[in-house]
């Protein structure tokens, strides 16, 4: 669960509280989710986390629980080109023209290529241009999620002998990236996890039906002693609270594990809703 300390309680106090309150018992793990900025508390189940919350309160650390945010991504589906021009009032400017394309399956995280010839942009500005692209890629054009799976190529541009600067080219590159992405078929990606559910054989049918209803793709089944194990790939958004459903699905005799697998495109009808909710949350 995501936790938010009340008042001025910080992460250090929460961590100290867990260690103090655990009393040698299995201690839930506390970590900062870098992608969403949330503080996450990992445990062995709902009861384990509820007990941790109670112990924290006894220690004087009040926290609120919530369902963790999904770390969505954005990418592009086709090649496009565009330019960004930053011109100061003195007359100087930095200008960057580039293309961006995506190798879709599987997409690379990121690559950068410098194709400038003839000195239209001095090579000393290459680093600033790449920094501008990377900074712009932290927030995509669909819903402000980080962009992955693209290649940026800088192949033309211009500069001013006196007034061009690293900052001017960094801003120009950022502007170019945004324009290119808008034309390159941007799509939303979601994290896909491999899930393994272990339960009695007579409960396998219910588990399979439930996973498929959660947009899961069944990978296979196997025996583990007297129990059956079902393996599937499923979107993280569909299993954030799977621990609540598992007891009724398995008669209280099941367990599951989750492991990140890859990112995949969100179905269009769901992507539209996610984008709208994201914009509403940010007041856009």
C-alpha positions in Angstrom: 0.0 0.0 0.0 1.0 3.6 -0.5 1.4 5.4 2.9 1.3 9.1 3.6 2.5 10.2 7.1 0.2 12.7 8.7 1.5 16.0 10.0 5.2 16.5 9.9 6.0 12.8 10.2 8.7 12.0 7.7 10.0 8.8 6.0 12.7 8.5 8.6 10.2 8.5 11.5 8.0 6.0 9.7 11.0 3.7 9.0 12.2 4.0 12.6 8.7 3.3 13.8 8.4 0.1 11.9 11.8 -1.1 13.2 10.9 -0.2 16.8 7.4 -1.7 16.6 8.3 -4.9 14.8 9.7 -6.4 18.0 11.5 -9.1 16.1 8.5 -10.1 14.1 8.5 -10.0 10.2 8.9 -6.3 9.4 7.1 -4.8 6.4 9.4 -3.1 3.9 9.3 0.6 3.3 10.5 2.1 0.0 10.2 5.2 -2.0 8.6 4.6 -5.5 10.8 6.9 -7.6 8.5 6.9 -10.6 5.4 8.1 -8.7 7.0 9.7 -5.6 4.9 7.6 -3.3 6.1 5.9 -0.1 5.2 2.2 -0.4 4.8 -0.3 2.5 5.2 -3.9 1.4 3.9 -6.8 3.6 2.8 -10.4 3.5 -0.9 -9.5 3.3 -3.7 -7.2 4.3 -3.5 -8.2 8.0 0.3 -7.8 8.1 -0.1 -4.2 6.7 -3.0 -3.3 9.0 -0.9 -4.6 12.0 2.0 -2.5 10.9 -0.2 0.6 10.7 -1.5 -0.1 14.2 2.0 -0.5 15.5 3.1 2.7 13.9 0.2 4.5 15.6 1.3 3.1 19.0 4.7 4.4 18.3 3.3 7.9 17.6 3.5 7.8 13.8 0.1 8.3 12.1 -0.2 7.3 8.5 -2.9 7.0 5.8 -3.1 4.1 3.4 -4.1 4.3 -0.2 -3.8 2.1 -3.4 -0.5 2.8 -5.1 -0.4 4.8 -8.3 0.4 2.9 -11.5 3.7 4.1 -13.1 2.4 4.5 -16.7 4.7 5.4 -19.6 4.3 7.0 -23.0 5.9 6.1 -26.3 5.5 6.8 -30.0 4.4 4.6 -32.9 5.9 6.3 -36.0 8.6 8.5 -37.2 8.1 12.3 -37.3 10.2 15.4 -37.4 10.0 18.9 -36.1 12.0 21.8 -34.9 12.3 24.0 -31.9 13.6 27.6 -32.1 14.6 29.7 -29.1 15.5 33.3 -29.9 16.5 35.9 -27.4 15.5 39.5 -27.9 19.1 40.4 -28.6 18.8 38.5 -31.9 20.8 35.4 -31.0 19.2 32.0 -31.2 19.6 28.3 -31.0 17.8 26.1 -33.5 17.5 22.4 -33.5 15.8 20.2 -36.1 15.5 16.5 -35.5 13.5 13.3 -36.1 12.3 10.7 -33.7 11.3 7.1 -34.3 10.4 4.1 -32.3 11.4 0.4 -32.8 8.2 -0.9 -31.3 8.7 -4.5 -30.4 10.4 -4.3 -28.0 11.1 -0.6 -27.8 14.5 0.5 -26.8 14.6 2.7 -23.7 16.3 5.6 -25.5 19.0 6.3 -28.1 20.5 9.5 -29.5 22.2 10.2 -32.8 24.1 13.3 -33.9 24.0 13.7 -37.7 25.1 17.3 -37.9 27.5 18.0 -40.8 29.0 21.2 -42.2 29.0 22.9 -38.8 25.4 24.2 -38.9 25.4 23.5 -35.2 28.8 23.3 -33.3 29.4 20.0 -31.7 30.0 21.7 -28.4 26.2 22.1 -28.2 25.5 18.4 -28.6 25.4 17.6 -24.9 23.0 20.5 -24.2 20.7 19.4 -27.0 20.6 15.8 -25.6 19.9 17.2 -22.1 17.0 19.2 -23.5 15.5 16.1 -25.1 15.9 14.0 -22.0 14.4 16.7 -19.8 11.4 17.0 -22.1 11.0 13.2 -22.2 10.3 13.2 -18.5 6.8 14.4 -19.3 5.0 13.1 -22.4 2.4 15.0 -24.3 -0.5 12.6 -23.6 -0.7 12.7 -19.8 2.7 13.9 -18.6 4.1 10.4 -18.0 7.8 9.6 -18.8 8.5 8.7 -22.4 10.3 5.5 -23.3 11.2 3.6 -26.5 12.3 6.3 -28.8 15.3 7.4 -30.9 16.2 11.0 -31.3 18.2 12.2 -34.4 19.5 15.7 -34.7 20.4 16.4 -38.3 20.1 20.1 -39.0 19.8 23.5 -37.4 21.5 26.9 -37.0 23.2 29.0 -34.4 24.4 32.5 -33.7 28.1 33.1 -33.3 27.7 35.5 -30.4 24.4 34.8 -28.6 23.9 31.1 -28.9 24.4 29.2 -25.7 24.0 25.8 -24.1 20.7 26.9 -22.4 19.3 28.2 -25.8 19.9 24.9 -27.4 18.6 22.9 -24.5 15.4 24.9 -24.6 15.2 24.5 -28.4 15.7 20.8 -28.2 13.0 20.5 -25.6 10.6 22.4 -27.8 11.5 20.2 -30.8 10.9 17.0 -28.8 7.4 18.1 -27.8 6.4 19.0 -31.4 7.8 15.7 -32.8 6.1 13.6 -30.2 2.7 15.1 -30.9 3.0 14.0 -34.6 4.5 10.6 -33.9 1.4 8.7 -32.8 1.9 8.9 -29.0 0.4 6.0 -27.0 0.1 5.1 -23.4 1.9 2.1 -21.9 1.2 0.2 -18.8 3.4 -2.2 -16.7 2.7 -5.8 -17.2 3.5 -8.2 -14.3 3.9 -12.0 -14.2 1.7 -13.4 -11.6 1.9 -16.9 -10.1 -1.1 -18.1 -8.1 -0.8 -21.3 -6.0 -4.1 -22.9 -4.9 -6.0 -26.2 -4.6 -6.7 -27.9 -7.9 -10.5 -27.5 -7.5 -10.1 -23.7 -7.4 -8.1 -23.4 -10.7 -11.2 -22.7 -12.8 -12.2 -19.7 -10.7 -8.7 -18.4 -10.7 -8.4 -18.6 -14.5 -11.7 -16.9 -15.1 -10.8 -14.1 -12.7 -7.4 -13.5 -14.3 -8.9 -13.4 -17.8 -11.5 -10.8 -16.5 -8.5 -8.8 -15.3 -7.1 -8.7 -18.9 -4.6 -11.4 -18.0 -2.9 -13.7 -20.5 -2.6 -17.2 -19.2 1.0 -18.6 -19.6 0.5 -22.1 -18.2 -0.2 -24.3 -15.2 1.8 -26.8 -13.2 1.6 -29.0 -10.1 3.4 -28.1 -7.0 2.9 -31.0 -4.6 -0.8 -31.2 -3.8 -1.4 -27.7 -5.2 -1.7 -26.2 -8.6 0.2 -23.1 -9.8 -1.3 -20.8 -12.5 1.1 -18.4 -14.3 -0.1 -15.4 -16.2 0.8 -12.0 -17.4 -1.6 -9.3 -16.2 -1.6 -5.4 -16.1 -0.5 -4.1 -12.7 -3.6 -1.8 -12.5 -5.7 -5.0 -12.4 -4.0 -6.7 -9.5 -3.1 -3.8 -7.2 -5.7 -5.2 -4.7 -5.6 -8.8 -5.7 -4.9 -9.8 -2.1 -8.5 -8.8 -1.4 -9.9 -11.2 -4.0 -7.7 -14.2 -3.4 -9.3 -15.5 -0.2 -12.7 -15.9 -1.8 -11.2 -17.3 -5.0 -9.2 -20.0 -3.2 -11.2 -20.6 0.0 -8.5 -19.0 2.0 -5.9 -21.6 0.8 -4.1 -19.6 -1.9 -1.0 -17.4 -2.3 0.5 -15.4 -5.1 3.6 -13.6 -6.2 4.1 -10.7 -8.7 7.2 -9.9 -10.7 7.6 -7.1 -13.3 7.7 -8.3 -16.9 7.5 -5.5 -19.5 5.4 -2.5 -20.7 2.6 -2.9 -23.2 0.2 -0.5 -24.9 -3.0 0.3 -23.0 -6.2 -0.5 -24.9 -7.5 2.8 -26.5 -10.8 3.0 -24.5 -8.9 2.6 -21.2 -6.1 4.9 -22.2 -8.6 7.7 -22.9 -10.0 7.4 -19.4 -6.6 7.3 -17.8 -5.5 10.4 -19.7 -8.7 12.2 -18.7 -8.3 11.3 -15.0 -4.6 12.3 -15.0 -5.4 15.7 -16.5 -8.3 16.2 -14.0 -6.0 15.3 -11.1 -3.5 17.9 -12.3 -6.2 20.5 -12.9 -5.6 20.7 -16.7 
